[in-house]
Amino acid sequence: MKEEVASTLKSSETEDWLDYHVIRPFCYLWAKLFARLGVHPNTVTIMSMFIGAASCIFFAHGCFHYEGGEGLIYNIIGILLLMLADIFDCTDGQLARMTGKKSKLGRILDGLAGYAWYIPIYAALVYRFYWNHDIEFDLLGIYNTPEATTIATIIVFLLAFVSGAICLAGQQRTADYYIQCHLFFLKGEKGSELDNSVQQQEIYDNLPADASKLERTFQKSYVAYTKLQEKKTPQFQRMMALLRKKYGDTENIPASVREDFRKHSLPLMKYNGLLTFNFRSAYMFLFCLLDVPVMAFLFEIIAMTLIERCVIRRHESFCAEIADGLEK
């Protein structure tokens, strides 16, 4: 069973403990079921989007402090739905590797899944704050008036926007990119999905005239996605440029160089994992159950940003060392 599950994973080195030992084996069973039913991996991804987005209906309710047992049940349902969405989001990749039904559209959809979940959820949490904010007002000594509620809700909306559109989106791009970087040096180009903006722009420019507007939109958004990843990693881009210049095809990169990169990258994977779903959802669930969901936005902006910057700094540092060695 362990070998069968492992065959559907990108790599055990890029999975955190909970994913590898609990979630992935469970997803493998779902993948086997979907494979037997002939369900396409992209269909599973789209299902995860709808399930995750639907959880916002339940997160919009106050928890036990405001709505008693009913509110607690609503929040638990929201948590379970979002966990199911994540399970399906993990299942689609395992199903694709199990059935060989990998596609560029699947890669793009997988990257969009998190946005499909969190945009409605964050909007629901702002709505929730508007109606349920006694705890925050009491802590800050704010007198609960309609004017104060309006001003506070606008501030919370701005926090949600920064948290979601800037912090969460950027952190997910960073985490995904470093996973693909690690896989590239571990398994080679065919064993990773380390795309670059130049290649993706060429794909966009060479789309056939009859390509659908949806396909063009997806590909154009993916070009922008890869550009943002590259902008954050100048030393990695410098290192890759030097490797291509010295060895030509990336498949010619020596095993010693690959192992040197892996040696430095592997310890970072556990910190990089903090930027992915498990840790992110854990603190959001906690703050929702404590009836202070606005704290999730603050945690995202402050703590998660610090984690991301530390990961980037360490990753860029060892990439610079390798690049310096290549220039000698």
Buried (B, 14 or more C-beta within 10 A) or exposed (E): EEEEBBEBBBBEBBBBEBBBEEBBBEBBEBBBEBBEEEBBBBBBBBBBBEBBBBBBBBBBBBBBBBBEEEBBBBBBBBBEBBBBBBBBBBBBBBBBBBBEBEEBBBBBBBBBBBBBBBBBBBBBBBBBBBEBBEBBBEEEEBEEEEEBBEEBBEEBBEBBBBBBBEBBBBBBBBBBBBBBBBBBBBBBEEEBBBBBBEEBBEBBEEEEEEEEEEBEEBBBEBBEBBBBBBEBBEBBBBBBEBBEEEBEEBEEBEEEBBEBBEEBBEEBBEBBBBBBBBBBBEBBBBBBBEBBBBBBBEBBBEEBBEBBEEBBEBBBEBBBBBBEEBEE
